[in-house]
Amino acid sequence: MGGIFSGGVLGTLLLVPLGTGRALLVIAAAVLLLAVVGVAGSPREREPVPDSP
């Protein structure tokens, strides 16, 4: 929900000074950056350690 609101605000603020094409490129770059940070920062799955007898 916050991402939708933030995208709308960012798009509105960038649309007037940059124009449509450049504003969409900036928004796409921001989304890509957030996706990379999310993937890099997510915890990785570890193999289960077998129980010791």
mmCIF file as Biopython writes it, N, C-alpha, C and O atoms, coordinates in Angstrom:
data_model
#
loop_
_atom_site.group_PDB
_atom_site.id
_atom_site.type_symbol
_atom_site.label_atom_id
_atom_site.label_alt_id
_atom_site.label_comp_id
_atom_site.label_asym_id
_atom_site.label_entity_id
_atom_site.label_seq_id
_atom_site.pdbx_PDB_ins_code
_atom_site.Cartn_x
_atom_site.Cartn_y
_atom_site.Cartn_z
_atom_site.occupancy
_atom_site.B_iso_or_equiv
_atom_site.auth_seq_id
_atom_site.auth_asym_id
_atom_site.pdbx_PDB_model_num
ATOM 1   N N  . MET A ? 1  ? 0.824  -1.185  0.000   1.0 0.0 1  A 1 
ATOM 2   C CA . MET A ? 1  ? 0.000  0.000   0.000   1.0 0.0 1  A 1 
ATOM 3   C C  . MET A ? 1  ? 0.870  1.252   0.000   1.0 0.0 1  A 1 
ATOM 4   O O  . MET A ? 1  ? 0.592  2.219   -0.709  1.0 0.0 1  A 1 
ATOM 5   N N  . GLY A ? 2  ? 1.913  1.217   0.796   1.0 0.0 2  A 1 
ATOM 6   C CA . GLY A ? 2  ? 2.812  2.376   0.852   1.0 0.0 2  A 1 
ATOM 7   C C  . GLY A ? 2  ? 3.538  2.592   -0.458  1.0 0.0 2  A 1 
ATOM 8   O O  . GLY A ? 2  ? 3.816  3.728   -0.841  1.0 0.0 2  A 1 
ATOM 9   N N  . GLY A ? 3  ? 3.851  1.488   -1.156  1.0 0.0 3  A 1 
ATOM 10  C CA . GLY A ? 3  ? 4.540  1.599   -2.436  1.0 0.0 3  A 1 
ATOM 11  C C  . GLY A ? 3  ? 3.671  2.261   -3.495  1.0 0.0 3  A 1 
ATOM 12  O O  . GLY A ? 3  ? 4.168  3.034   -4.315  1.0 0.0 3  A 1 
ATOM 13  N N  . ILE A ? 4  ? 2.388  1.965   -3.480  1.0 0.0 4  A 1 
ATOM 14  C CA . ILE A ? 4  ? 1.469  2.577   -4.439  1.0 0.0 4  A 1 
ATOM 15  C C  . ILE A ? 4  ? 1.370  4.074   -4.182  1.0 0.0 4  A 1 
ATOM 16  O O  . ILE A ? 4  ? 1.422  4.876   -5.114  1.0 0.0 4  A 1 
ATOM 17  N N  . PHE A ? 5  ? 1.227  4.442   -2.924  1.0 0.0 5  A 1 
ATOM 18  C CA . PHE A ? 5  ? 1.138  5.853   -2.565  1.0 0.0 5  A 1 
ATOM 19  C C  . PHE A ? 5  ? 2.431  6.582   -2.905  1.0 0.0 5  A 1 
ATOM 20  O O  . PHE A ? 5  ? 2.406  7.680   -3.461  1.0 0.0 5  A 1 
ATOM 21  N N  . SER A ? 6  ? 3.565  5.962   -2.566  1.0 0.0 6  A 1 
ATOM 22  C CA . SER A ? 6  ? 4.866  6.582   -2.849  1.0 0.0 6  A 1 
ATOM 23  C C  . SER A ? 6  ? 5.088  6.734   -4.348  1.0 0.0 6  A 1 
ATOM 24  O O  . SER A ? 6  ? 5.613  7.752   -4.798  1.0 0.0 6  A 1 
ATOM 25  N N  . GLY A ? 7  ? 4.695  5.739   -5.113  1.0 0.0 7  A 1 
ATOM 26  C CA . GLY A ? 7  ? 4.831  5.826   -6.560  1.0 0.0 7  A 1 
ATOM 27  C C  . GLY A ? 7  ? 3.980  6.932   -7.148  1.0 0.0 7  A 1 
ATOM 28  O O  . GLY A ? 7  ? 4.408  7.630   -8.067  1.0 0.0 7  A 1 
ATOM 29  N N  . GLY A ? 8  ? 2.792  7.093   -6.627  1.0 0.0 8  A 1 
ATOM 30  C CA . GLY A ? 8  ? 1.932  8.181   -7.103  1.0 0.0 8  A 1 
ATOM 31  C C  . GLY A ? 8  ? 2.502  9.545   -6.792  1.0 0.0 8  A 1 
ATOM 32  O O  . GLY A ? 8  ? 2.473  10.441  -7.635  1.0 0.0 8  A 1 
ATOM 33  N N  . VAL A ? 9  ? 3.019  9.712   -5.590  1.0 0.0 9  A 1 
ATOM 34  C CA . VAL A ? 9  ? 3.625  10.987  -5.205  1.0 0.0 9  A 1 
ATOM 35  C C  . VAL A ? 9  ? 4.871  11.251  -6.031  1.0 0.0 9  A 1 
ATOM 36  O O  . VAL A ? 9  ? 5.058  12.355  -6.541  1.0 0.0 9  A 1 
ATOM 37  N N  . LEU A ? 10 ? 5.728  10.236  -6.167  1.0 0.0 10 A 1 
ATOM 38  C CA . LEU A ? 10 ? 6.953  10.387  -6.948  1.0 0.0 10 A 1 
ATOM 39  C C  . LEU A ? 10 ? 6.632  10.713  -8.405  1.0 0.0 10 A 1 
ATOM 40  O O  . LEU A ? 10 ? 7.265  11.579  -9.008  1.0 0.0 10 A 1 
ATOM 41  N N  . GLY A ? 11 ? 5.648  10.016  -8.964  1.0 0.0 11 A 1 
ATOM 42  C CA . GLY A ? 11 ? 5.251  10.277  -10.345 1.0 0.0 11 A 1 
ATOM 43  C C  . GLY A ? 11 ? 4.720  11.681  -10.532 1.0 0.0 11 A 1 
ATOM 44  O O  . GLY A ? 11 ? 5.034  12.332  -11.529 1.0 0.0 11 A 1 
ATOM 45  N N  . THR A ? 12 ? 3.924  12.156  -9.595  1.0 0.0 12 A 1 
ATOM 46  C CA . THR A ? 12 ? 3.372  13.505  -9.692  1.0 0.0 12 A 1 
ATOM 47  C C  . THR A ? 12 ? 4.466  14.555  -9.587  1.0 0.0 12 A 1 
ATOM 48  O O  . THR A ? 12 ? 4.467  15.534  -10.333 1.0 0.0 12 A 1 
ATOM 49  N N  . LEU A ? 13 ? 5.385  14.356  -8.673  1.0 0.0 13 A 1 
ATOM 50  C CA . LEU A ? 13 ? 6.458  15.332  -8.492  1.0 0.0 13 A 1 
ATOM 51  C C  . LEU A ? 13 ? 7.431  15.358  -9.667  1.0 0.0 13 A 1 
ATOM 52  O O  . LEU A ? 13 ? 8.008  16.403  -9.966  1.0 0.0 13 A 1 
ATOM 53  N N  . LEU A ? 14 ? 7.620  14.230  -10.331 1.0 0.0 14 A 1 
ATOM 54  C CA . LEU A ? 14 ? 8.571  14.166  -11.442 1.0 0.0 14 A 1 
ATOM 55  C C  . LEU A ? 14 ? 7.939  14.465  -12.789 1.0 0.0 14 A 1 
ATOM 56  O O  . LEU A ? 14 ? 8.639  14.846  -13.728 1.0 0.0 14 A 1 
ATOM 57  N N  . LEU A ? 15 ? 6.633  14.300  -12.900 1.0 0.0 15 A 1 
ATOM 58  C CA . LEU A ? 15 ? 5.980  14.430  -14.193 1.0 0.0 15 A 1 
ATOM 59  C C  . LEU A ? 15 ? 6.065  15.844  -14.748 1.0 0.0 15 A 1 
ATOM 60  O O  . LEU A ? 15 ? 6.306  16.024  -15.942 1.0 0.0 15 A 1 
ATOM 61  N N  . VAL A ? 16 ? 5.875  16.832  -13.914 1.0 0.0 16 A 1 
ATOM 62  C CA . VAL A ? 16 ? 5.857  18.210  -14.392 1.0 0.0 16 A 1 
ATOM 63  C C  . VAL A ? 16 ? 7.246  18.673  -14.837 1.0 0.0 16 A 1 
ATOM 64  O O  . VAL A ? 16 ? 7.373  19.169  -15.956 1.0 0.0 16 A 1 
ATOM 65  N N  . PRO A ? 17 ? 8.302  18.535  -14.012 1.0 0.0 17 A 1 
ATOM 66  C CA . PRO A ? 17 ? 9.592  19.065  -14.457 1.0 0.0 17 A 1 
ATOM 67  C C  . PRO A ? 17 ? 10.298 18.208  -15.515 1.0 0.0 17 A 1 
ATOM 68  O O  . PRO A ? 17 ? 11.055 18.746  -16.323 1.0 0.0 17 A 1 
ATOM 69  N N  . LEU A ? 18 ? 10.072 16.900  -15.529 1.0 0.0 18 A 1 
ATOM 70  C CA . LEU A ? 18 ? 10.824 16.029  -16.430 1.0 0.0 18 A 1 
ATOM 71  C C  . LEU A ? 18 ? 10.066 15.628  -17.683 1.0 0.0 18 A 1 
ATOM 72  O O  . LEU A ? 18 ? 10.687 15.331  -18.703 1.0 0.0 18 A 1 
ATOM 73  N N  . GLY A ? 19 ? 8.775  15.613  -17.634 1.0 0.0 19 A 1 
ATOM 74  C CA . GLY A ? 19 ? 7.991  15.107  -18.747 1.0 0.0 19 A 1 
ATOM 75  C C  . GLY A ? 19 ? 7.660  13.644  -18.520 1.0 0.0 19 A 1 
ATOM 76  O O  . GLY A ? 19 ? 8.187  13.012  -17.605 1.0 0.0 19 A 1 
ATOM 77  N N  . THR A ? 20 ? 6.796  13.119  -19.345 1.0 0.0 20 A 1 
ATOM 78  C CA . THR A ? 20 ? 6.277  11.773  -19.129 1.0 0.0 20 A 1 
ATOM 79  C C  . THR A ? 20 ? 7.341  10.693  -19.255 1.0 0.0 20 A 1 
ATOM 80  O O  . THR A ? 20 ? 7.482  9.859   -18.362 1.0 0.0 20 A 1 
ATOM 81  N N  . GLY A ? 21 ? 8.086  10.697  -20.345 1.0 0.0 21 A 1 
ATOM 82  C CA . GLY A ? 21 ? 9.059  9.632   -20.594 1.0 0.0 21 A 1 
ATOM 83  C C  . GLY A ? 21 ? 10.140 9.561   -19.540 1.0 0.0 21 A 1 
ATOM 84  O O  . GLY A ? 21 ? 10.429 8.483   -19.019 1.0 0.0 21 A 1 
ATOM 85  N N  . ARG A ? 22 ? 10.732 10.674  -19.225 1.0 0.0 22 A 1 
ATOM 86  C CA . ARG A ? 22 ? 11.809 10.688  -18.227 1.0 0.0 22 A 1 
ATOM 87  C C  . ARG A ? 22 ? 11.295 10.365  -16.841 1.0 0.0 22 A 1 
ATOM 88  O O  . ARG A ? 22 ? 11.982 9.692   -16.073 1.0 0.0 22 A 1 
ATOM 89  N N  . ALA A ? 23 ? 10.102 10.828  -16.502 1.0 0.0 23 A 1 
ATOM 90  C CA . ALA A ? 23 ? 9.524  10.514  -15.190 1.0 0.0 23 A 1 
ATOM 91  C C  . ALA A ? 23 ? 9.314  9.009   -15.054 1.0 0.0 23 A 1 
ATOM 92  O O  . ALA A ? 23 ? 9.600  8.441   -14.000 1.0 0.0 23 A 1 
ATOM 93  N N  . LEU A ? 24 ? 8.821  8.358   -16.102 1.0 0.0 24 A 1 
ATOM 94  C CA . LEU A ? 24 ? 8.612  6.917   -16.046 1.0 0.0 24 A 1 
ATOM 95  C C  . LEU A ? 24 ? 9.938  6.166   -15.951 1.0 0.0 24 A 1 
ATOM 96  O O  . LEU A ? 24 ? 10.014 5.133   -15.285 1.0 0.0 24 A 1 
ATOM 97  N N  . LEU A ? 25 ? 10.974 6.665   -16.603 1.0 0.0 25 A 1 
ATOM 98  C CA . LEU A ? 25 ? 12.291 6.039   -16.498 1.0 0.0 25 A 1 
ATOM 99  C C  . LEU A ? 25 ? 12.844 6.148   -15.082 1.0 0.0 25 A 1 
ATOM 100 O O  . LEU A ? 25 ? 13.429 5.194   -14.569 1.0 0.0 25 A 1 
ATOM 101 N N  . VAL A ? 26 ? 12.664 7.294   -14.455 1.0 0.0 26 A 1 
ATOM 102 C CA . VAL A ? 26 ? 13.136 7.467   -13.080 1.0 0.0 26 A 1 
ATOM 103 C C  . VAL A ? 26 ? 12.375 6.552   -12.133 1.0 0.0 26 A 1 
ATOM 104 O O  . VAL A ? 26 ? 12.969 5.951   -11.238 1.0 0.0 26 A 1 
ATOM 105 N N  . ILE A ? 27 ? 11.069 6.441   -12.323 1.0 0.0 27 A 1 
ATOM 106 C CA . ILE A ? 27 ? 10.268 5.570   -11.471 1.0 0.0 27 A 1 
ATOM 107 C C  . ILE A ? 27 ? 10.672 4.114   -11.678 1.0 0.0 27 A 1 
ATOM 108 O O  . ILE A ? 27 ? 10.786 3.359   -10.712 1.0 0.0 27 A 1 
ATOM 109 N N  . ALA A ? 28 ? 10.890 3.715   -12.929 1.0 0.0 28 A 1 
ATOM 110 C CA . ALA A ? 28 ? 11.313 2.342   -13.207 1.0 0.0 28 A 1 
ATOM 111 C C  . ALA A ? 28 ? 12.668 2.047   -12.577 1.0 0.0 28 A 1 
ATOM 112 O O  . ALA A ? 28 ? 12.881 0.957   -12.048 1.0 0.0 28 A 1 
ATOM 113 N N  . ALA A ? 29 ? 13.586 3.010   -12.629 1.0 0.0 29 A 1 
ATOM 114 C CA . ALA A ? 29 ? 14.903 2.817   -12.009 1.0 0.0 29 A 1 
ATOM 115 C C  . ALA A ? 29 ? 14.770 2.681   -10.493 1.0 0.0 29 A 1 
ATOM 116 O O  . ALA A ? 29 ? 15.460 1.864   -9.884  1.0 0.0 29 A 1 
ATOM 117 N N  . ALA A ? 30 ? 13.895 3.468   -9.885  1.0 0.0 30 A 1 
ATOM 118 C CA . ALA A ? 30 ? 13.684 3.387   -8.437  1.0 0.0 30 A 1 
ATOM 119 C C  . ALA A ? 30 ? 13.090 2.030   -8.050  1.0 0.0 30 A 1 
ATOM 120 O O  . ALA A ? 30 ? 13.488 1.443   -7.043  1.0 0.0 30 A 1 
ATOM 121 N N  . VAL A ? 31 ? 12.148 1.535   -8.837  1.0 0.0 31 A 1 
ATOM 122 C CA . VAL A ? 31 ? 11.545 0.230   -8.556  1.0 0.0 31 A 1 
ATOM 123 C C  . VAL A ? 31 ? 12.582 -0.880  -8.700  1.0 0.0 31 A 1 
ATOM 124 O O  . VAL A ? 31 ? 12.630 -1.799  -7.884  1.0 0.0 31 A 1 
ATOM 125 N N  . LEU A ? 32 ? 13.409 -0.792  -9.739  1.0 0.0 32 A 1 
ATOM 126 C CA . LEU A ? 32 ? 14.464 -1.781  -9.943  1.0 0.0 32 A 1 
ATOM 127 C C  . LEU A ? 32 ? 15.452 -1.772  -8.783  1.0 0.0 32 A 1 
ATOM 128 O O  . LEU A ? 32 ? 15.870 -2.828  -8.309  1.0 0.0 32 A 1 
ATOM 129 N N  . LEU A ? 33 ? 15.820 -0.592  -8.333  1.0 0.0 33 A 1 
ATOM 130 C CA . LEU A ? 33 ? 16.751 -0.473  -7.211  1.0 0.0 33 A 1 
ATOM 131 C C  . LEU A ? 33 ? 16.159 -1.078  -5.938  1.0 0.0 33 A 1 
ATOM 132 O O  . LEU A ? 33 ? 16.849 -1.784  -5.202  1.0 0.0 33 A 1 
ATOM 133 N N  . LEU A ? 34 ? 14.896 -0.802  -5.685  1.0 0.0 34 A 1 
ATOM 134 C CA . LEU A ? 34 ? 14.246 -1.372  -4.500  1.0 0.0 34 A 1 
ATOM 135 C C  . LEU A ? 34 ? 14.144 -2.894  -4.593  1.0 0.0 34 A 1 
ATOM 136 O O  . LEU A ? 34 ? 14.272 -3.588  -3.584  1.0 0.0 34 A 1 
ATOM 137 N N  . ALA A ? 35 ? 13.916 -3.410  -5.794  1.0 0.0 35 A 1 
ATOM 138 C CA . ALA A ? 35 ? 13.847 -4.862  -5.965  1.0 0.0 35 A 1 
ATOM 139 C C  . ALA A ? 35 ? 15.198 -5.506  -5.705  1.0 0.0 35 A 1 
ATOM 140 O O  . ALA A ? 35 ? 15.269 -6.560  -5.073  1.0 0.0 35 A 1 
ATOM 141 N N  . VAL A ? 36 ? 16.267 -4.887  -6.183  1.0 0.0 36 A 1 
ATOM 142 C CA . VAL A ? 36 ? 17.614 -5.424  -5.959  1.0 0.0 36 A 1 
ATOM 143 C C  . VAL A ? 36 ? 17.957 -5.399  -4.474  1.0 0.0 36 A 1 
ATOM 144 O O  . VAL A ? 36 ? 18.514 -6.361  -3.946  1.0 0.0 36 A 1 
ATOM 145 N N  . VAL A ? 37 ? 17.628 -4.310  -3.809  1.0 0.0 37 A 1 
ATOM 146 C CA . VAL A ? 37 ? 17.895 -4.209  -2.370  1.0 0.0 37 A 1 
ATOM 147 C C  . VAL A ? 37 ? 17.070 -5.248  -1.610  1.0 0.0 37 A 1 
ATOM 148 O O  . VAL A ? 37 ? 17.558 -5.847  -0.651  1.0 0.0 37 A 1 
ATOM 149 N N  . GLY A ? 38 ? 15.838 -5.460  -2.029  1.0 0.0 38 A 1 
ATOM 150 C CA . GLY A ? 38 ? 14.993 -6.449  -1.363  1.0 0.0 38 A 1 
ATOM 151 C C  . GLY A ? 38 ? 15.507 -7.861  -1.523  1.0 0.0 38 A 1 
ATOM 152 O O  . GLY A ? 38 ? 15.457 -8.655  -0.583  1.0 0.0 38 A 1 
ATOM 153 N N  . VAL A ? 39 ? 16.002 -8.182  -2.710  1.0 0.0 39 A 1 
ATOM 154 C CA . VAL A ? 39 ? 16.532 -9.525  -2.940  1.0 0.0 39 A 1 
ATOM 155 C C  . VAL A ? 39 ? 17.853 -9.715  -2.210  1.0 0.0 39 A 1 
ATOM 156 O O  . VAL A ? 39 ? 18.093 -10.772 -1.626  1.0 0.0 39 A 1 
ATOM 157 N N  . ALA A ? 40 ? 18.705 -8.709  -2.239  1.0 0.0 40 A 1 
ATOM 158 C CA . ALA A ? 40 ? 20.015 -8.811  -1.590  1.0 0.0 40 A 1 
ATOM 159 C C  . ALA A ? 40 ? 19.880 -8.854  -0.069  1.0 0.0 40 A 1 
ATOM 160 O O  . ALA A ? 40 ? 20.691 -9.489  0.604   1.0 0.0 40 A 1 
ATOM 161 N N  . GLY A ? 41 ? 18.877 -8.194  0.471   1.0 0.0 41 A 1 
ATOM 162 C CA . GLY A ? 41 ? 18.719 -8.128  1.916   1.0 0.0 41 A 1 
ATOM 163 C C  . GLY A ? 41 ? 17.852 -9.222  2.504   1.0 0.0 41 A 1 
ATOM 164 O O  . GLY A ? 41 ? 17.743 -9.329  3.725   1.0 0.0 41 A 1 
ATOM 165 N N  . SER A ? 42 ? 17.230 -10.041 1.660   1.0 0.0 42 A 1 
ATOM 166 C CA . SER A ? 42 ? 16.351 -11.073 2.193   1.0 0.0 42 A 1 
ATOM 167 C C  . SER A ? 42 ? 17.169 -12.233 2.745   1.0 0.0 42 A 1 
ATOM 168 O O  . SER A ? 42 ? 18.219 -12.573 2.201   1.0 0.0 42 A 1 
ATOM 169 N N  . PRO A ? 43 ? 16.690 -12.834 3.820   1.0 0.0 43 A 1 
ATOM 170 C CA . PRO A ? 43 ? 17.422 -13.973 4.378   1.0 0.0 43 A 1 
ATOM 171 C C  . PRO A ? 43 ? 17.376 -15.165 3.425   1.0 0.0 43 A 1 
ATOM 172 O O  . PRO A ? 43 ? 16.351 -15.453 2.807   1.0 0.0 43 A 1 
ATOM 173 N N  . ARG A ? 44 ? 18.478 -15.825 3.328   1.0 0.0 44 A 1 
ATOM 174 C CA . ARG A ? 44 ? 18.558 -16.972 2.430   1.0 0.0 44 A 1 
ATOM 175 C C  . ARG A ? 44 ? 18.192 -18.243 3.175   1.0 0.0 44 A 1 
ATOM 176 O O  . ARG A ? 44 ? 18.399 -18.354 4.383   1.0 0.0 44 A 1 
ATOM 177 N N  . GLU A ? 45 ? 17.646 -19.196 2.439   1.0 0.0 45 A 1 
ATOM 178 C CA . GLU A ? 45 ? 17.279 -20.473 3.048   1.0 0.0 45 A 1 
ATOM 179 C C  . GLU A ? 45 ? 18.552 -21.276 3.287   1.0 0.0 45 A 1 
ATOM 180 O O  . GLU A ? 45 ? 19.457 -21.308 2.453   1.0 0.0 45 A 1 
ATOM 181 N N  . ARG A ? 46 ? 18.595 -21.906 4.418   1.0 0.0 46 A 1 
ATOM 182 C CA . ARG A ? 46 ? 19.732 -22.752 4.748   1.0 0.0 46 A 1 
ATOM 183 C C  . ARG A ? 46 ? 19.294 -24.195 4.749   1.0 0.0 46 A 1 
ATOM 184 O O  . ARG A ? 46 ? 18.132 -24.509 5.006   1.0 0.0 46 A 1 
ATOM 185 N N  . GLU A ? 47 ? 20.235 -25.068 4.459   1.0 0.0 47 A 1 
ATOM 186 C CA . GLU A ? 47 ? 19.921 -26.491 4.475   1.0 0.0 47 A 1 
ATOM 187 C C  . GLU A ? 47 ? 19.700 -26.922 5.921   1.0 0.0 47 A 1 
ATOM 188 O O  . GLU A ? 47 ? 20.431 -26.499 6.816   1.0 0.0 47 A 1 
ATOM 189 N N  . PRO A ? 48 ? 18.706 -27.751 6.147   1.0 0.0 48 A 1 
ATOM 190 C CA . PRO A ? 48 ? 18.466 -28.201 7.516   1.0 0.0 48 A 1 
ATOM 191 C C  . PRO A ? 48 ? 19.641 -29.044 8.027   1.0 0.0 48 A 1 
ATOM 192 O O  . PRO A ? 48 ? 20.212 -29.856 7.299   1.0 0.0 48 A 1 
ATOM 193 N N  . VAL A ? 49 ? 19.975 -28.829 9.274   1.0 0.0 49 A 1 
ATOM 194 C CA . VAL A ? 49 ? 21.044 -29.609 9.896   1.0 0.0 49 A 1 
ATOM 195 C C  . VAL A ? 49 ? 20.443 -30.887 10.441  1.0 0.0 49 A 1 
ATOM 196 O O  . VAL A ? 49 ? 19.489 -30.837 11.218  1.0 0.0 49 A 1 
ATOM 197 N N  . PRO A ? 50 ? 20.988 -32.045 10.044  1.0 0.0 50 A 1 
ATOM 198 C CA . PRO A ? 50 ? 20.417 -33.303 10.569  1.0 0.0 50 A 1 
ATOM 199 C C  . PRO A ? 50 ? 20.639 -33.409 12.077  1.0 0.0 50 A 1 
ATOM 200 O O  . PRO A ? 50 ? 21.646 -32.944 12.612  1.0 0.0 50 A 1 
ATOM 201 N N  . ASP A ? 51 ? 19.681 -34.025 12.735  1.0 0.0 51 A 1 
ATOM 202 C CA . ASP A ? 51 ? 19.778 -34.200 14.187  1.0 0.0 51 A 1 
ATOM 203 C C  . ASP A ? 51 ? 20.933 -35.133 14.521  1.0 0.0 51 A 1 
ATOM 204 O O  . ASP A ? 51 ? 21.161 -36.133 13.841  1.0 0.0 51 A 1 
ATOM 205 N N  . SER A ? 52 ? 21.652 -34.791 15.573  1.0 0.0 52 A 1 
ATOM 206 C CA . SER A ? 52 ? 22.744 -35.651 16.029  1.0 0.0 52 A 1 
ATOM 207 C C  . SER A ? 52 ? 22.174 -36.765 16.895  1.0 0.0 52 A 1 
ATOM 208 O O  . SER A ? 52 ? 21.264 -36.520 17.687  1.0 0.0 52 A 1 
ATOM 209 N N  . PRO A ? 53 ? 22.694 -37.998 16.760  1.0 0.0 53 A 1 
ATOM 210 C CA . PRO A ? 53 ? 22.161 -39.102 17.587  1.0 0.0 53 A 1 
ATOM 211 C C  . PRO A ? 53 ? 22.602 -38.996 19.025  1.0 0.0 53 A 1 
ATOM 212 O O  . PRO A ? 53 ? 22.242 -39.840 19.845  1.0 0.0 53 A 1 
#
